[in-house]
Amino acid sequence: MKMAVTCDLFDIGWALKQIDEDYFLVFDTKTCKYEVHNKRQKPTLCFVVPYDCLDWRTVLFTRQTQVKNAQKLFEEMDKNNLELEKQAQRQQMENTHRLLEEL
């Protein structure tokens, strides 16, 4: 069951409305997770809050994930994925060298 969050200790719902008046908070009782929704979207879910509680990290995360920041986010993801790929290649090379030395 999902319940709308109408008030919270740190006024995170209010802070989200300052970013976009169509944002609203929901608590999923099944998963015990908070969700940020936007009533202009269908479906309304923007993201599941990646933290166990509502605090200002949620506001910062919301700002980072806004559509207007999408290009920057995609560039960061691509850069991170490229670095992970390079690490995996280095690890594979090291494993191959180790096996060759053992032979």
C-alpha positions in Angstrom: 0.0 0.0 0.0 1.2 3.5 -0.8 0.5 6.5 1.4 0.9 10.2 0.5 3.3 12.0 2.9 1.6 15.2 3.9 4.1 16.3 6.5 7.6 15.3 7.5 10.1 16.2 10.2 12.4 18.2 8.0 9.8 19.7 5.6 11.3 17.7 2.7 7.9 17.7 0.9 7.9 21.5 1.1 11.4 21.8 -0.2 10.5 19.5 -3.1 7.6 21.8 -3.9 10.1 24.7 -4.1 11.9 22.8 -6.8 8.7 21.9 -8.7 5.2 22.5 -7.4 4.1 19.2 -9.0 6.4 17.0 -6.8 4.9 15.0 -4.0 6.1 12.3 -1.6 4.7 8.8 -1.2 5.6 6.1 1.3 5.4 2.5 0.1 4.5 0.4 3.2 5.4 -2.8 1.4 9.0 -1.8 0.7 9.3 0.8 3.5 10.7 3.2 1.0 9.9 6.8 0.1 9.1 7.8 -3.4 9.2 11.1 -5.2 6.4 11.6 -7.7 5.4 14.3 -10.2 1.7 14.8 -11.0 2.5 16.1 -14.5 3.9 12.8 -15.5 2.2 9.5 -16.3 3.2 7.3 -14.5 3.9 9.8 -11.7 6.9 8.0 -10.2 10.2 9.9 -10.6 12.4 7.8 -8.4 12.5 5.8 -5.2 14.5 7.7 -2.5 17.8 5.9 -2.2 18.1 6.7 1.5 16.4 5.1 4.5 14.9 8.3 5.8 13.8 11.7 4.4 16.4 14.4 4.8 18.1 17.0 2.8 20.0 14.4 0.7 16.6 13.7 -0.9 16.3 17.4 -1.9 19.9 17.3 -3.3 19.2 14.1 -5.2 16.0 15.5 -6.6 17.9 18.5 -8.0 20.5 16.3 -9.5 18.0 14.1 -11.3 15.8 16.8 -12.8 15.3 16.6 -16.5 17.2 19.8 -17.1 20.3 18.1 -15.6 19.8 15.0 -17.7 22.6 15.7 -20.2 25.2 16.2 -17.4 23.9 13.0 -15.6 24.3 11.0 -18.8 27.8 12.3 -19.4 28.8 11.4 -15.8 27.3 7.9 -16.2 29.1 7.4 -19.5 32.4 8.6 -17.9 31.9 6.2 -15.0 30.9 3.3 -17.2 34.1 3.9 -19.4 36.2 3.8 -16.2 34.6 0.6 -15.0 35.2 -0.9 -18.4 38.9 0.1 -18.3 39.2 -1.4 -14.9 37.6 -4.7 -16.0 40.0 -4.8 -19.0 43.0 -4.2 -16.8 41.8 -6.9 -14.4 41.4 -9.3 -17.3 44.9 -8.5 -18.6 46.4 -9.1 -15.1 44.6 -12.4 -14.9 45.8 -13.5 -18.3 49.4 -12.5 -17.5 49.2 -14.4 -14.2 47.9 -17.5 -16.0 50.6 -17.3 -18.6 53.3 -17.0 -16.0 52.0 -20.1 -14.2 52.1 -22.1 -17.5 
